[in-house]
Amino acid sequence: MRTPAGHGDESSNIFASEPRVSISKVTSNRVMIFQRNLEKSKKL
């Protein structure tokens, strides 16, 4: 099943092919990246 272009094809493939443990790793990595970007924007 493919999602329309620009709507997270890669992430949907990750969720479809990987077990839930690595899904939680992916989401926690995204949260960490998001927090880092927030800190960077505050410093600017």
Biotite code that builds the C-alpha atoms (Angstrom):
import biotite.structure as struc

atoms = struc.array([
    struc.Atom([0.000, 0.000, 0.000], chain_id="A", res_id=1, res_name="MET", atom_name="CA", element="C"),
    struc.Atom([1.485, 3.344, -1.063], chain_id="A", res_id=2, res_name="ARG", atom_name="CA", element="C"),
    struc.Atom([0.626, 6.725, 0.338], chain_id="A", res_id=3, res_name="THR", atom_name="CA", element="C"),
    struc.Atom([0.399, 9.797, -1.928], chain_id="A", res_id=4, res_name="PRO", atom_name="CA", element="C"),
    struc.Atom([3.691, 11.515, -2.692], chain_id="A", res_id=5, res_name="ALA", atom_name="CA", element="C"),
    struc.Atom([4.921, 13.800, 0.067], chain_id="A", res_id=6, res_name="GLY", atom_name="CA", element="C"),
    struc.Atom([2.914, 12.059, 2.810], chain_id="A", res_id=7, res_name="HIS", atom_name="CA", element="C"),
    struc.Atom([5.621, 10.027, 4.497], chain_id="A", res_id=8, res_name="GLY", atom_name="CA", element="C"),
    struc.Atom([6.151, 7.036, 2.202], chain_id="A", res_id=9, res_name="ASP", atom_name="CA", element="C"),
    struc.Atom([9.318, 6.125, 4.092], chain_id="A", res_id=10, res_name="GLU", atom_name="CA", element="C"),
    struc.Atom([7.733, 6.285, 7.533], chain_id="A", res_id=11, res_name="SER", atom_name="CA", element="C"),
    struc.Atom([4.747, 4.176, 6.441], chain_id="A", res_id=12, res_name="SER", atom_name="CA", element="C"),
    struc.Atom([7.145, 1.601, 5.006], chain_id="A", res_id=13, res_name="ASN", atom_name="CA", element="C"),
    struc.Atom([9.054, 1.574, 8.307], chain_id="A", res_id=14, res_name="ILE", atom_name="CA", element="C"),
    struc.Atom([5.839, 1.053, 10.283], chain_id="A", res_id=15, res_name="PHE", atom_name="CA", element="C"),
    struc.Atom([4.690, -1.677, 7.910], chain_id="A", res_id=16, res_name="ALA", atom_name="CA", element="C"),
    struc.Atom([7.953, -3.653, 7.882], chain_id="A", res_id=17, res_name="SER", atom_name="CA", element="C"),
    struc.Atom([9.394, -3.181, 11.376], chain_id="A", res_id=18, res_name="GLU", atom_name="CA", element="C"),
    struc.Atom([8.212, -4.566, 14.729], chain_id="A", res_id=19, res_name="PRO", atom_name="CA", element="C"),
    struc.Atom([6.790, -2.216, 17.342], chain_id="A", res_id=20, res_name="ARG", atom_name="CA", element="C"),
    struc.Atom([10.048, -1.997, 19.293], chain_id="A", res_id=21, res_name="VAL", atom_name="CA", element="C"),
    struc.Atom([11.804, -0.227, 16.445], chain_id="A", res_id=22, res_name="SER", atom_name="CA", element="C"),
    struc.Atom([8.733, 1.935, 15.842], chain_id="A", res_id=23, res_name="ILE", atom_name="CA", element="C"),
    struc.Atom([9.153, 3.265, 19.376], chain_id="A", res_id=24, res_name="SER", atom_name="CA", element="C"),
    struc.Atom([12.852, 3.823, 18.636], chain_id="A", res_id=25, res_name="LYS", atom_name="CA", element="C"),
    struc.Atom([11.965, 5.782, 15.500], chain_id="A", res_id=26, res_name="VAL", atom_name="CA", element="C"),
    struc.Atom([9.436, 7.956, 17.316], chain_id="A", res_id=27, res_name="THR", atom_name="CA", element="C"),
    struc.Atom([11.790, 8.589, 20.258], chain_id="A", res_id=28, res_name="SER", atom_name="CA", element="C"),
    struc.Atom([14.550, 9.582, 17.809], chain_id="A", res_id=29, res_name="ASN", atom_name="CA", element="C"),
    struc.Atom([12.155, 12.016, 16.149], chain_id="A", res_id=30, res_name="ARG", atom_name="CA", element="C"),
    struc.Atom([11.213, 13.476, 19.540], chain_id="A", res_id=31, res_name="VAL", atom_name="CA", element="C"),
    struc.Atom([14.892, 13.961, 20.400], chain_id="A", res_id=32, res_name="MET", atom_name="CA", element="C"),
    struc.Atom([15.543, 15.650, 17.049], chain_id="A", res_id=33, res_name="ILE", atom_name="CA", element="C"),
    struc.Atom([12.496, 17.865, 17.565], chain_id="A", res_id=34, res_name="PHE", atom_name="CA", element="C"),
    struc.Atom([13.724, 18.908, 21.026], chain_id="A", res_id=35, res_name="GLN", atom_name="CA", element="C"),
    struc.Atom([17.209, 19.668, 19.655], chain_id="A", res_id=36, res_name="ARG", atom_name="CA", element="C"),
    struc.Atom([15.691, 21.839, 16.942], chain_id="A", res_id=37, res_name="ASN", atom_name="CA", element="C"),
    struc.Atom([13.661, 23.693, 19.580], chain_id="A", res_id=38, res_name="LEU", atom_name="CA", element="C"),
    struc.Atom([16.815, 24.353, 21.599], chain_id="A", res_id=39, res_name="GLU", atom_name="CA", element="C"),
    struc.Atom([18.636, 25.598, 18.489], chain_id="A", res_id=40, res_name="LYS", atom_name="CA", element="C"),
    struc.Atom([15.795, 27.959, 17.600], chain_id="A", res_id=41, res_name="SER", atom_name="CA", element="C"),
    struc.Atom([15.785, 29.354, 21.157], chain_id="A", res_id=42, res_name="LYS", atom_name="CA", element="C"),
    struc.Atom([19.530, 30.079, 20.966], chain_id="A", res_id=43, res_name="LYS", atom_name="CA", element="C"),
    struc.Atom([19.206, 31.996, 17.692], chain_id="A", res_id=44, res_name="LEU", atom_name="CA", element="C"),
])
